[in-house]
């Protein structure tokens, strides 16, 4: 009886642990697909953004990313100038390329509003950047460059 109880406890622990791992791996795979949300007014996280010129205007080619966003309170080394700062954690990046139309009057933000030309320069020069796209009427209306250190 003394050896039966620890054995039962070990079986319970291992069965719970494996079910949690399988749920996490399934969630990671499904959260990196964004095809369903491209037709809605929503927010999408993207990386590897490229510009594609079409007869209808400009489109963006990109890979979706699953990103968790949090807020932290930070200050300088003297403990002064306290402010809020977003913290991002990348869960996964899709292997599938997606395309969506870029609105002619889109707004581009880094920490402040920037001219549209700065967005085009940024994507031309780097593939490692992450962006948050806000969609409206199936077009990108707002682009926010995320400050992610990898």
C-alpha positions as CSV (number, residue, x, y, z in Angstrom):
1,X,0.0,0.0,0.0
2,X,2.9,2.4,0.8
3,X,4.4,1.9,-2.7
4,X,1.0,2.1,-4.4
5,X,0.2,5.7,-3.3
6,X,3.5,7.3,-4.7
7,X,3.0,5.4,-7.9
8,X,-0.5,6.7,-8.4
9,X,0.7,10.2,-7.6
10,X,3.4,10.0,-10.2
11,X,1.0,8.8,-12.8
12,X,-1.3,11.7,-12.1
13,X,1.5,14.2,-12.2
14,X,2.8,12.9,-15.6
15,X,-0.6,12.8,-17.2
16,X,-1.4,16.4,-16.2
17,X,2.0,17.6,-17.4
18,X,1.7,16.0,-20.9
19,X,-1.8,17.4,-21.4
20,X,-0.7,20.9,-20.6
21,X,2.2,20.6,-23.1
22,X,0.0,19.4,-25.9
23,X,-2.5,22.2,-25.2
24,X,0.4,24.7,-25.4
25,X,1.8,23.3,-28.6
26,X,-1.7,23.4,-30.2
27,X,-2.2,27.0,-29.1
28,X,1.1,28.1,-30.5
29,X,0.4,26.6,-34.0
30,X,-3.1,28.1,-34.3
31,X,-2.1,31.6,-33.0
32,X,0.4,32.0,-35.8
33,X,-2.3,31.9,-38.5
34,X,-4.0,35.1,-39.4
35,X,-5.9,34.3,-42.6
36,X,-9.3,34.4,-40.8
37,X,-8.7,37.9,-39.4
38,X,-7.5,39.6,-42.6
39,X,-11.0,40.2,-43.7
40,X,-12.1,41.8,-40.4
41,X,-11.6,45.1,-38.7
42,X,-8.9,43.9,-36.3
43,X,-5.2,44.2,-35.2
44,X,-2.5,41.9,-36.7
45,X,1.1,41.6,-35.7
46,X,3.5,41.2,-38.7
47,X,7.1,40.8,-39.5
48,X,9.2,40.4,-42.7
49,X,7.0,43.1,-44.3
50,X,7.5,43.8,-48.0
51,X,5.8,46.3,-50.4
52,X,4.0,45.0,-53.4
53,X,2.8,47.5,-56.0
54,X,-0.4,46.6,-57.8
55,X,-2.7,48.3,-60.2
56,X,-5.1,48.9,-57.4
57,X,-2.5,50.5,-55.2
58,X,0.1,49.2,-52.7
59,X,-0.2,45.9,-50.9
60,X,1.9,44.5,-48.1
61,X,3.3,41.0,-48.0
62,X,4.2,39.8,-44.5
63,X,4.3,36.9,-42.0
64,X,1.9,37.0,-39.1
65,X,3.3,36.8,-35.6
66,X,1.8,35.9,-32.3
67,X,2.8,38.6,-29.9
68,X,1.9,39.1,-26.2
69,X,1.8,42.7,-25.1
70,X,2.3,44.0,-21.6
71,X,2.9,47.3,-19.9
72,X,5.7,48.0,-17.4
73,X,6.6,51.1,-15.4
74,X,10.1,52.2,-16.0
75,X,12.3,55.0,-14.7
76,X,15.8,56.3,-15.2
77,X,18.8,55.1,-13.0
78,X,18.0,57.8,-10.4
79,X,14.4,56.5,-10.0
80,X,13.0,59.6,-11.7
81,X,11.0,60.2,-14.9
82,X,8.8,57.3,-14.4
83,X,6.8,56.3,-17.5
84,X,4.9,53.4,-19.0
85,X,6.5,51.2,-21.6
86,X,5.1,48.4,-23.7
87,X,6.9,45.0,-23.4
88,X,6.4,42.5,-26.2
89,X,7.0,38.7,-26.2
90,X,7.0,36.9,-29.6
91,X,5.4,33.4,-29.3
92,X,5.7,32.4,-33.0
93,X,5.9,33.6,-36.5
94,X,3.9,32.0,-39.4
95,X,5.7,30.4,-42.3
96,X,2.9,31.5,-44.6
97,X,3.1,34.8,-46.5
98,X,0.0,36.9,-46.4
99,X,-1.0,39.9,-48.4
100,X,-3.3,42.9,-47.5
101,X,-4.0,46.2,-49.2
102,X,-2.4,49.3,-47.7
103,X,-4.7,52.3,-47.5
104,X,-3.5,55.4,-49.3
105,X,-4.1,57.5,-46.1
106,X,-2.6,55.2,-43.6
107,X,-0.9,56.6,-40.5
108,X,2.6,55.4,-39.4
109,X,3.8,55.6,-35.8
110,X,7.1,54.8,-34.1
111,X,6.8,56.6,-30.8
112,X,5.2,59.6,-32.6
113,X,3.4,60.1,-35.9
114,X,5.9,59.8,-38.8
115,X,5.6,60.5,-42.5
116,X,4.5,57.5,-44.6
117,X,7.9,57.6,-46.4
118,X,9.6,56.6,-43.1
119,X,7.6,53.4,-43.1
120,X,8.6,52.5,-46.7
121,X,12.2,53.2,-45.9
122,X,12.0,51.0,-42.7
123,X,10.6,48.0,-44.6
124,X,13.1,48.5,-47.4
125,X,16.1,48.3,-45.1
126,X,15.2,45.6,-42.6
127,X,13.4,42.2,-42.3
128,X,13.7,42.0,-38.5
129,X,11.1,44.7,-37.7
130,X,7.8,43.9,-36.1
131,X,4.7,46.0,-36.8
132,X,1.1,46.2,-35.5
133,X,-1.4,46.7,-38.3
134,X,-4.8,48.1,-37.5
135,X,-7.3,47.0,-40.3
136,X,-10.3,49.0,-41.3
137,X,-12.5,48.0,-44.3
138,X,-10.0,45.2,-45.2
139,X,-7.2,47.7,-45.5
140,X,-4.3,48.7,-43.3
141,X,-5.2,52.1,-41.8
142,X,-2.6,52.3,-39.0
143,X,0.9,50.9,-38.7
144,X,2.8,50.9,-35.4
145,X,6.4,49.9,-35.4
146,X,7.1,47.8,-32.3
147,X,10.2,48.3,-30.2
148,X,11.2,44.7,-29.8
149,X,14.8,43.7,-28.8
150,X,15.7,40.3,-30.0
